[in-house]
Amino acid sequence: MKSIVVGLTKSAKPRKQRAYFFGMPLHKAQKSMAVLLSKPLRKELGKRAIGARKGDGVRVMRGNRSGSEGKVTRVYYKKRQVFIENIVRKKSSGAEVGIAFDNSNLMLIELDRKDERRLKRIQTKPEKTGKKRLKKKKSKKEVRE
């Protein structure tokens, strides 16, 4: 019987890092699919990035399609891909196929405000600053007193 390795993210080995990344459970992959917010949205929501959803408006920031804008048509969590309407390529058969983008190459410029629960969740959570507050260690003299 195979033993299950717990906490693969603690490994420094690239092979194990890749294995964890591509075999990651989808509920964790969804969290890693955050898209950068535009400055007005960042100011409004008090967050730097949120997860993209179908219907959100995005702008491509990198690659030869940079500057293109459109609505998200599909978010494929298993392969970490985002598809945008009207950004397509032609196959040799003549059929048009959507181009897959990595979430790190996109900026969210418009939120789909149909989902009230999503908006409530976004607005109620405070932004994490990323800075940990260090507790000041008490000296031996302070402990005795």
Residue pairs with C-beta under 8 A, 6 or more apart in sequence:
5 16
8 16
8 17
8 19
8 20
9 17
9 20
11 17
11 20
24 32
26 77
26 78
29 77
29 78
29 80
30 51
30 77
31 51
32 80
33 51
33 52
33 75
33 77
33 80
33 82
33 103
34 49
34 50
34 51
34 52
34 103
35 49
35 50
35 51
35 52
35 56
35 58
35 82
35 103
35 106
35 107
35 108
36 48
36 49
36 61
36 104
36 106
36 107
36 108
37 45
37 47
37 48
37 49
37 50
37 107
37 108
38 59
38 107
38 108
38 109
41 108
41 109
41 110
41 111
42 48
45 122
45 123
46 126
46 127
47 122
47 125
47 127
48 127
49 108
50 108
50 122
51 75
52 58
52 72
52 75
52 82
52 103
52 106
52 108
53 72
53 75
53 112
53 115
53 118
54 72
54 73
54 74
54 75
54 112
55 71
55 72
55 112
55 114
56 71
56 72
56 108
56 110
56 111
56 112
57 69
57 70
57 71
57 72
57 108
57 109
57 110
57 111
57 112
58 69
58 70
58 71
58 72
58 82
58 84
58 106
58 107
58 108
58 109
59 67
59 68
59 69
59 106
59 107
59 109
60 66
60 67
60 68
60 69
60 84
60 87
60 101
60 105
60 106
61 105
61 106
61 107
62 104
62 105
63 101
63 105
65 87
65 99
65 101
68 84
68 87
69 109
70 84
70 85
70 86
70 87
71 84
71 85
72 82
72 83
72 84
72 85
73 83
73 84
73 85
73 98
74 81
74 82
74 83
74 98
75 81
75 82
75 83
76 82
76 83
76 100
79 100
80 102
80 103
81 100
81 101
81 102
82 100
82 101
82 102
82 103
82 106
83 98
83 99
83 100
83 101
84 98
84 99
84 101
85 98
87 98
87 99
87 101
88 96
88 97
88 98
88 99
89 96
89 97
89 99
90 96
90 97
91 97
111 119
113 119
